[in-house]
Amino acid sequence: MCYFDRSEMIIMAPKKLGLDESIKKLDKIVSELELGNLDLENSLKKYEEGINIYRKCYEMIKEAELQIEYLNKNLNEDGMGKNDI
């Protein structure tokens, strides 16, 4: 019978990459795929990783756009125009 001691387990959350780091990682994946040195299985893994990073980048950009729209809307509602800044 095997026993598993959870106290010895170390769980590390994956590091959340910022937009710049994500774009660099995506660029590296694209370069690796363009070289054509990977076998089919590894190419598919890299492609999937790239798609996931792309989706996260898209979400970060969309969130930033929404935040900018929100800030601009509140700025205009406060009676400050473009020339008041």
Secondary structure by P-SEA (a helix, b strand, c coil): ccccccccbbbbccccccaaaaaaaaaaaaaaaaaccccaaaaaaaaaaaaaaaaaaaaaaaaaaaaaaaaaaaaaaaccccccc
